[in-house]
Amino acid sequence: MPIEIPDMPPAVLCFGAGDATAGSGLAADVLTLSSMGCHPLPVQTAAILRDTRSADEVWPQDVEIVVAQARAVLEDVPVEGFKLGFCGSVDNVVAIAEILSDYPGLPLVVEPALYAAGDLGEAGEEMGAALADLVLPQTTLLVVGRHELCRLAGVAEGGSDEDGDADEPPALDDALERMLGRGIEYILLTGGGEHGPQVLNRLIGQEGVVRTDAWPRLGERFLGAGTTLASAAAAALAHGMALPEAVREAQEFTQQALRHAYRAGMGRALPDRFFWARGKGEGDGGGDE
């Protein structure tokens, strides 16, 4: 792998939900960060009842516990970056945003994982709004698909906003403009949820499209592809890579993990984050456009 592993692995604090399948959530963060030579510091924000087929219930963690654990480890271990996944509650979003504000010089990679908020009803919508208002302005890299981006931006995908204004610009362009206007440095707009023979991922900054990467669309459904990609980007940034190169490195890692995914259960395939340890990983099949 291109990353040179240092004697002391850089620590990355990750906020996220507990997922006993290890397909997504904190367990997936730990696997990815460890595989890429980092030391993960996992702080649990919620517990998700799920198997490899579907998620059934979400239990948010008490905000006092989230804050106490994060503050305790941050006062003890120097960190090189943060990765944020599902926050669990509005209170947790507010508290995490305050913690992150104390470390403005460190990279923050956000993968909102709003799919997990579906069981929270109105509270889930409020959590997305709080995330957009409080955390995204501090974000170095937002890893998100089109549907989730529009949801965060409050843009209806038909092209009008939540107030029904049909004169708004097309949904995706509108959502990108709104999110970049909040202060996000870069958005990695992923194409895994789209159609076509290739997955096109675009890295977009204030200056426009920075890079576009094309990958073969694999004929499988995966659990935790976005989590793997975001955690890999956080790892590459913690190793000191420049952001465009870190994004490319993260995509290469994720593509290999997905190509060698396996079915641990009866549902979706799980990315093999330690493909390289099993002698796999020759040829990624991807390229730039």
C-alpha positions as CSV (number, residue, x, y, z in Angstrom):
1,M,0.0,0.0,0.0
2,P,1.3,3.5,-0.8
3,I,0.9,4.8,2.8
4,E,4.2,4.5,4.8
5,I,3.3,3.1,8.2
6,P,5.0,5.0,11.0
7,D,6.4,3.5,14.2
8,M,3.7,5.2,16.2
9,P,0.3,4.8,14.5
10,P,-1.7,8.1,14.3
11,A,-4.8,8.1,16.4
12,V,-8.2,8.9,14.9
13,L,-11.2,9.4,17.2
14,C,-14.4,8.1,15.6
15,F,-17.9,8.8,16.7
16,G,-20.5,6.3,15.6
17,A,-23.1,3.6,16.4
18,G,-22.4,0.1,17.6
19,D,-23.3,-2.4,14.9
20,A,-22.8,-6.0,16.0
21,T,-22.4,-7.3,12.4
22,A,-19.2,-5.1,12.1
23,G,-20.5,-4.3,8.6
24,S,-21.0,-0.6,9.4
25,G,-20.7,1.7,12.4
26,L,-17.9,1.8,14.9
27,A,-16.7,-1.8,14.4
28,A,-16.2,-1.0,10.7
29,D,-14.3,2.1,11.5
30,V,-12.0,0.2,13.8
31,L,-11.3,-2.5,11.1
32,T,-10.6,0.1,8.4
33,L,-8.5,2.4,10.5
34,S,-6.5,-0.5,11.9
35,S,-6.0,-2.0,8.4
36,M,-4.6,1.4,7.3
37,G,-2.1,1.7,10.1
38,C,-4.0,4.0,12.5
39,H,-5.0,3.6,16.1
40,P,-8.8,4.0,16.4
41,L,-10.4,5.6,19.4
42,P,-14.1,4.6,19.1
43,V,-16.8,6.6,21.0
44,Q,-20.2,5.0,20.8
45,T,-23.2,7.4,20.1
46,A,-25.9,4.8,19.7
47,A,-26.6,1.1,19.4
48,I,-28.3,-0.4,16.3
49,L,-30.2,-3.6,16.4
50,R,-29.5,-5.2,13.0
51,D,-28.3,-8.2,11.1
52,T,-26.7,-8.2,7.7
53,R,-30.1,-7.9,6.0
54,S,-31.7,-4.9,7.7
55,A,-31.7,-2.5,10.8
56,D,-34.6,-2.9,13.1
57,E,-34.1,-0.5,16.0
58,V,-31.9,2.4,17.2
59,W,-31.1,3.3,20.8
60,P,-29.2,6.6,21.2
61,Q,-26.5,6.8,23.8
62,D,-26.9,9.3,26.7
63,V,-25.1,12.5,25.8
64,E,-23.3,12.6,29.1
65,I,-21.7,9.3,28.4
66,V,-20.7,10.4,24.9
67,V,-19.1,13.6,26.1
68,A,-17.4,12.0,29.1
69,Q,-15.8,9.2,27.0
70,A,-14.7,11.6,24.2
71,R,-13.2,14.1,26.6
72,A,-11.4,11.5,28.7
73,V,-9.6,9.9,25.7
74,L,-8.9,13.3,24.1
75,E,-7.2,14.5,27.3
76,D,-5.0,11.4,27.3
77,V,-4.2,10.5,23.6
78,P,-3.1,13.1,21.0
79,V,-5.2,12.6,17.8
80,E,-4.5,13.3,14.2
81,G,-8.1,13.5,13.0
82,F,-11.8,12.7,13.5
83,K,-14.3,10.5,11.7
84,L,-18.0,11.1,12.4
85,G,-20.8,8.7,11.6
86,F,-24.3,8.3,13.0
87,C,-24.7,10.6,16.0
88,G,-27.8,9.0,17.6
89,S,-29.6,12.2,18.8
90,V,-29.8,15.9,18.4
91,D,-28.3,16.3,21.9
92,N,-25.3,14.2,20.8
93,V,-24.9,16.3,17.6
94,V,-24.8,19.5,19.7
95,A,-22.3,18.0,22.2
96,I,-20.0,16.5,19.5
97,A,-20.0,19.8,17.5
98,E,-18.8,21.6,20.7
99,I,-16.0,19.0,21.2
100,L,-14.9,19.2,17.6
101,S,-14.7,23.0,17.8
102,D,-11.8,22.6,20.3
103,Y,-9.7,21.0,17.5
104,P,-10.1,23.3,14.5
105,G,-6.8,22.3,13.0
106,L,-7.5,18.6,12.6
107,P,-9.2,16.9,9.7
108,L,-12.8,15.9,10.2
109,V,-14.4,13.3,7.9
110,V,-18.2,13.1,8.1
111,E,-20.3,10.2,6.8
112,P,-23.8,11.2,8.1
113,A,-25.3,7.7,7.9
114,L,-28.8,9.2,8.0
115,Y,-30.3,5.9,6.9
116,A,-30.1,4.9,10.6
117,A,-32.2,7.9,11.6
118,G,-35.3,6.4,9.8
119,D,-36.5,4.7,13.0
120,L,-36.2,8.0,14.9
121,G,-39.0,9.8,13.0
122,E,-39.1,13.5,13.5
123,A,-36.1,13.3,15.8
124,G,-34.2,11.9,12.9
125,E,-35.0,14.9,10.7
126,E,-34.0,17.3,13.5
127,M,-30.7,15.4,13.9
128,G,-30.0,15.9,10.2
129,A,-30.7,19.6,10.5
130,A,-28.5,20.0,13.5
131,L,-25.7,18.1,11.8
132,A,-26.0,20.5,8.8
133,D,-26.0,23.6,11.1
134,L,-23.4,22.7,13.7
135,V,-21.0,20.0,12.4
136,L,-20.8,20.4,8.6
137,P,-19.4,24.0,8.9
138,Q,-16.4,22.4,10.6
139,T,-16.0,19.5,8.1
140,T,-13.0,18.8,6.0
141,L,-14.5,16.1,3.9
142,L,-18.2,15.1,3.6
143,V,-18.6,11.6,2.2
144,V,-22.2,11.4,0.9
145,G,-24.4,10.1,-1.9
146,R,-26.9,12.3,-3.9
147,H,-30.0,11.4,-1.9
148,E,-28.4,12.0,1.5
149,L,-26.8,15.3,0.3
150,C,-30.2,16.6,-0.8
151,R,-31.7,15.6,2.5
152,L,-29.0,17.4,4.5
153,A,-29.4,20.5,2.3
154,G,-33.2,20.5,2.7
155,V,-33.7,20.2,-1.1
156,A,-36.4,18.0,-2.6
157,E,-34.9,15.9,-5.4
158,G,-37.6,16.9,-7.8
159,G,-35.8,20.3,-8.0
160,S,-37.8,22.4,-5.5
161,D,-36.9,23.0,-1.9
162,E,-39.0,22.1,1.2
163,D,-41.1,25.3,0.7
164,G,-42.1,24.0,-2.7
165,D,-40.4,26.7,-4.8
166,A,-40.3,25.2,-8.3
167,D,-38.0,28.0,-9.5
168,E,-35.0,26.6,-7.5
169,P,-32.1,25.2,-9.6
170,P,-31.8,21.5,-10.2
171,A,-31.7,19.6,-6.9
172,L,-28.1,18.3,-6.9
173,D,-26.5,21.6,-8.0
174,D,-28.7,23.4,-5.4
175,A,-27.7,21.0,-2.7
176,L,-24.0,21.2,-3.5
177,E,-24.2,25.0,-3.5
178,R,-26.0,25.1,-0.1
179,M,-23.6,22.6,1.6
180,L,-20.4,24.2,0.3
181,G,-21.9,27.6,1.4
182,R,-22.0,26.3,5.0
183,G,-18.2,26.1,5.0
184,I,-17.5,22.4,4.1
185,E,-14.1,22.3,2.5
186,Y,-14.7,19.3,0.3
187,I,-17.6,17.0,-0.7
188,L,-16.9,13.5,-2.0
189,L,-20.1,12.8,-3.9
190,T,-20.3,9.1,-4.3
191,G,-22.2,7.2,-7.1
192,G,-22.7,3.9,-5.4
193,G,-26.5,4.4,-5.3
194,E,-26.8,5.4,-8.9
195,H,-27.1,3.3,-12.1
196,G,-24.7,2.5,-14.9
197,P,-21.7,0.2,-15.5
198,Q,-19.4,2.4,-13.5
199,V,-19.4,4.1,-10.1
200,L,-18.4,7.7,-10.6
201,N,-17.2,9.5,-7.5
202,R,-16.6,13.3,-7.7
203,L,-14.5,15.3,-5.2
204,I,-15.9,18.8,-5.2
205,G,-14.5,21.9,-3.4
206,Q,-15.1,25.6,-3.4
207,E,-13.3,25.8,-6.8
208,G,-15.5,23.1,-8.4
209,V,-14.7,19.5,-9.3
210,V,-11.2,18.6,-8.1
211,R,-11.2,15.0,-9.4
212,T,-13.5,12.4,-10.8
213,D,-12.7,8.7,-10.3
214,A,-14.5,5.8,-12.1
215,W,-14.7,2.3,-10.7
216,P,-16.4,-0.8,-12.1
217,R,-19.9,-1.3,-10.6
218,L,-19.7,-4.6,-8.7
219,G,-22.7,-7.0,-9.0
220,E,-23.3,-7.2,-5.2
221,R,-25.0,-5.3,-2.4
222,F,-22.7,-4.3,0.4
223,L,-23.1,-3.4,4.1
224,G,-20.8,-0.6,5.1
225,A,-19.3,0.6,1.8
226,G,-19.7,4.3,2.7
227,T,-18.4,3.7,6.2
228,T,-15.3,2.0,4.8
229,L,-14.7,4.9,2.3
230,A,-15.0,7.6,4.9
231,S,-12.9,5.8,7.5
232,A,-10.2,5.1,4.9
233,A,-10.1,8.8,4.0
234,A,-9.8,9.7,7.6
235,A,-6.9,7.3,7.9
236,A,-5.1,8.7,4.9
237,L,-5.5,12.3,6.2
238,A,-4.2,11.2,9.6
239,H,-1.1,9.9,7.8
240,G,-0.5,13.4,6.4
241,M,-1.6,12.9,2.8
242,A,-3.0,15.9,0.9
243,L,-6.7,15.7,0.6
244,P,-7.1,14.8,-3.2
245,E,-4.5,12.0,-2.8
246,A,-6.1,10.8,0.5
247,V,-9.4,10.6,-1.4
248,R,-7.9,8.5,-4.1
249,E,-6.1,6.3,-1.6
250,A,-9.4,5.8,0.3
251,Q,-11.2,4.8,-2.9
252,E,-8.5,2.3,-3.9
253,F,-8.7,0.7,-0.5
254,T,-12.5,0.6,-0.5
255,Q,-12.6,-0.9,-4.1
256,Q,-10.3,-3.7,-3.0
257,A,-12.3,-4.3,0.2
258,L,-15.5,-4.6,-1.9
259,R,-14.0,-6.7,-4.6
260,H,-13.0,-9.3,-1.9
261,A,-16.2,-8.9,0.2
262,Y,-17.7,-12.0,1.7
263,R,-21.0,-13.1,3.1
264,A,-20.7,-13.6,6.8
265,G,-24.5,-13.9,7.2
266,M,-27.6,-14.3,5.0
267,G,-27.8,-10.7,3.9
268,R,-25.5,-8.2,2.4
269,A,-21.8,-8.9,1.7
270,L,-19.3,-7.3,4.1
271,P,-16.2,-5.5,2.8
272,D,-12.9,-7.4,3.5
273,R,-11.0,-4.6,5.1
274,F,-8.0,-6.9,5.6
275,F,-7.9,-8.2,2.0
276,W,-4.2,-7.5,1.9
277,A,-3.4,-9.7,4.9
278,R,-5.0,-12.6,2.9
279,G,-2.7,-12.1,-0.1
280,K,-5.4,-10.3,-2.1
281,G,-5.5,-7.0,-3.8
282,E,-3.7,-7.2,-7.1
283,G,-5.2,-4.8,-9.7
284,D,-7.9,-2.4,-8.7
285,G,-9.7,-2.1,-12.0
286,G,-10.3,1.6,-11.5
287,G,-9.1,4.8,-13.1
288,D,-9.4,8.6,-13.3
289,E,-11.5,10.6,-15.7
